[in-house]
Amino acid sequence: MVKRSGLIGACLALLLGCSTATGPVLYQRLGAEEGINAIVDGLLFEIEHDERIVHHFADSDIGRFRAMLTEQLCDLTGGPCQYSGSTMQQSHTGFNITLADYDALVEGLIKVMQRQQISITDQNALLALLAPMYKDISYR
């Protein structure tokens, strides 16, 4: 009886150990710091060249925006950063961002990720982390 329970315990420990080995976090799969920086810089380029949304950034401190977005994406994707910026609701109040505006930004982000040859799985994982923020960013 003792041998059997010992064997079961060893098997359970092995199974539990296997179930926690989830592989690299999204942050690493996106290219870690270099990859996140490239995504943010690419997105800033897309915003600058998108007439539908560029006006929302006219009075923004782009350097701060870049730093906060980089920090936020690092944090969200499991990187070593901790987001220190305002809440999404606080930082977007008064901008009158519509679903169309939000979709335009997401479209730009997808273009950037495709150019960087990020897998569809990892693109979807990042978008899934960002999607719940819509309710705090949009006014309708």
ABEGO torsion letter per residue (X at the ends): XAAAAAAAAAAAAAAAAAAABAEBBAAAAAGEAAAAAAAAAAAAAAAAABAAAAAAAAABBAAAAAAAAAAAAAAAAGBABBBABBBAAAAABGAGBBAAAAAAAAAAAAAAAAAAGBBAAAAAAAAAAAAAAAAAABAX
